[in-house]
Amino acid sequence: MEFMVEWGAVIIGFVLSIILGALFAVIIPLWGGMLGLLVAGMVVGYMVGGDAANGMINGAVSGAFGGIMLALLLLIFGTLIAGLIGLTVAAVTSIVVFVGLIGVIIIMAVGGAIGSVVKGEA
């Protein structure tokens, strides 16, 4: 079985994960961020279609892309703003982000699988 990463859907899922994650976190303080990520993953899965595994892979790639971009931006801006101390703090923060990235990947992968199943074109 061959899986194809559809980068258009992945980029849209990345942007939606930032917007919906922040918006839902404000509306529902405890679980809103995770709900926003799940909805973003569902949108990615619905866009790519196929079977659940295809939606799951595209949702996971979208979540990983978001976490990696966040870590890189922290490193760049931390270093530019505070020099070596900023680099050190950003590096520690990036490690925490990478650990949290596993959870984001899982949530968006589940959302992607749900979205593909909802679309229903195997």
Stockholm file with secondary structure:
# STOCKHOLM 1.0

chainA/1-122         MEFMVEWGAVIIGFVLSIILGALFAVIIPLWGGMLGLLVAGMVVGYMVGGDAANGMINGAVSGAFGGIMLALLLLIFGTLIAGLIGLTVAAVTSIVVFVGLIGVIIIMAVGGAIGSVVKGEA
#=GR chainA/1-122 SS CCCCCCHHHHHHHHHHHHHHHHHHHHHSTTTHHHHHHHHHHHHHHHHHCSSHHHHHHHHHHHHHHHHHHHHHHHHHHHHHHHHHHHHHHHHHHHHHHHHHHHHHHHHHHHHHHHHHHHHTCC
#=GC SS_cons         CCCCCCHHHHHHHHHHHHHHHHHHHHHSTTTHHHHHHHHHHHHHHHHHCSSHHHHHHHHHHHHHHHHHHHHHHHHHHHHHHHHHHHHHHHHHHHHHHHHHHHHHHHHHHHHHHHHHHHHTCC
//
